[in-house]
Amino acid sequence: MRNIFFTVGPTQTHPSLGKFLNDGLKKGIYSISHRGREFGEIFAHTVSSLKKLLNVPVDFHVFFIGSATEAMELIIENCVEDKSFHFVNGAFSKRFFQTAQELRKHPNARIAQSGEGFDFANVKIPKYSELVGFTQNETSTGVKIEMADIRALKKKNPDKLFAVDIVSATPYAPVDWGAVDCAFFSVQKGFGMPSGMGVVIANDRCIKKAEKLHGKGMNIGSFHSFPTLLKSARKNQTPETPNAMAIYILGRICDSYNKYGLDKIRKETEIRAGAMYDFFDKHSAYKPFVKNKKWRSKTVVVFNTPNGSAPVIKRLQDNGYIVGAGYGEFESHHIRIGNFPMHKISDVKKIIKLV
Amino acid sequence: MRNIFFTVGPTQTHPSLGKFLNDGLKKGIYSISHRGREFGEIFAHTVSSLKKLLNVPVDFHVFFIGSATEAMELIIENCVEDKSFHFVNGAFSKRFFQTAQELRKHPNARIAQSGEGFDFANVKIPKYSELVGFTQNETSTGVKIEMADIRALKKKNPDKLFAVDIVSATPYAPVDWGAVDCAFFSVQKGFGMPSGMGVVIANDRCIKKAEKLHGKGMNIGSFHSFPTLLKSARKNQTPETPNAMAIYILGRICDSYNKYGLDKIRKETEIRAGAMYDFFDKHSAYKPFVKNKKWRSKTVVVFNTPNGSAPVIKRLQDNGYIVGAGYGEFESHHIRIGNFPMHKISDVKKIIKLV
């Protein structure tokens, strides 16, 4: 029996991954020059297919890097001279904040309890903040932030750069590109790819800020600064020899999502999430970790297992379903279930029965 | 007809790449958690197989990052407070030097003409240099540096960190780990893999230097500093979600090289290189770009085409052989041929006939 991964990423891979990998091999894509015409066409196609899928305006740039973690470093180095502000409610939003500290900046943060979101109406972002960091979906606890809240905050803070971690939210959760200056994700979640690539989507305000910092003599990184990435991207290239395989596969998967239709993917995601939350809301022992329905992620469903998660994880595994344990301090008492386009409602129903 | 890539990297992939990619898919390696036991075993196996192949002492650490270009940034940020020294004789050694400049350090360089090596006996490295950068094989022009020269220089400069770019030299060219503090490569050359991963092999002196700089309040990077990489590597992990596929494939390819025998790979590399250099030395029009035999790379063979490289490249391509044009200013008058373990003497003989 082949396992089906309902983990939060890396997770179950796209059903056509094997075909796409082998197509690339047959076409010689893993051997071609990253400075040649053929690679340029693959690059341009992936950018175009991704922009179509995520409804990205033409004036945003798409950059391919190593991971979402690298994206955090890149964004802080290129867009923050001294002070960023972060909404922190779990391990990954905290990492964004800590990245700024590690890079010797002086970030501030609004911290929420684990499993809770933010009361944005009552948040005052310090005036001097250059960039505000959000995590659309906190993968460690399954809390989401609504784009409408980000938009409202942007109206009050139009001068600040808004950077959004969309790692486990995309492509399900929409991004309001009028309120967001840059967003980033990695490909091993909603795109069902092997891990090893991060994607940053950024507007010219981010590039200009990086150029300004560079002009001041600051270190904005070498090969992966926004200006160097942009200079290469304009030629449909990357500064370094890229993960051409991942760029190619991402394009194929975007094509398949575009063909299937994101609306349909969204509806199916909501049906699966709804089935899980309904079940756990009614369960006598296991309850959704996120109490407030407004904050419940549709793509990372987390529930409490007061008597320990290990036996439940084991029972699911014995039946071919791999789910995630809790993150960090919650390791032994949470179960996290990824809910991505590759997942099927029939399997969700079986998981619910087995829990 | 399937093309055979004799380019300098990305190049012809390992003949078992398709099998390895599909094995990984079947085993679920692209879905497993990068914090779990199974991934840890893959990580440990690849490190061990690579160390065996390259004869790396136990006290060196192996780190997986995005590219060799990233390795340059990582090494400069972590091992240079202000001044590095670089041997520059082509585009890639120059990039190492320029990376230090971009990171706001104040590097010095010894510059040789394109196609020439260095007269190391007469080089004085400035006393204040913290790190000396070498490029074992200058991929842009096909000039090599002998390990014996590096060793002799290390004897005179035992206090300085020696960092060696072994990108297009490894696994053919040996590394004297007694003279080298860190070395780095990318997987799309001698390992015949798709691009997208760099590997750094570093000793404790590099880690200690990074810790010292960090202690002084300097920015040594966030997730990919030597100390964070080491902290994760001790658990057979990476700080970020890694390119697990590439780590797995690299292990399989190291296994296959270890089984075949590096001595045999080396002998075959030399036979192929010898055949090409002999031919071009005797050719009436095309001559090896590197005149001095001591400096001629065995893995990147470059020859002059005084009347332009395009017709020769076209003729080879029409016969299924893809070779590289010259680099940068030499684009239209050089041809570069990669000579890696995947390549066959029978094809080299055909290329010679077709040129």
Interface residues (C-beta under 8 A of the other chain):
Chain A: R2 N3 F5 T7 G9 P10 T11 Q12 T13 L17 G18 L21 N22 G24 L25 G28 Y30 S31 I32 S33 H34 I65 G66 S67 A68 T69 E70 M72 E73 I76 Q98 T99 E102 L103 R104 S186 Q188 M193 P194 S195 G196 M197 G217 M218 N219 G221 S222 F223 H224 S225 P239 E240 T241 P242 N243 A244 M245 A246 I322 G324
Chain B: R2 N3 F5 T7 G9 P10 T11 Q12 T13 L17 G18 L21 N22 G24 L25 G28 Y30 S31 I32 S33 H34 I65 G66 S67 A68 T69 E70 M72 E73 I76 Q98 T99 E102 L103 R104 S186 Q188 M193 P194 S195 G196 M197 G217 M218 N219 G221 S222 F223 H224 S225 P239 E240 T241 P242 N243 A244 M245 A246 I322 G324
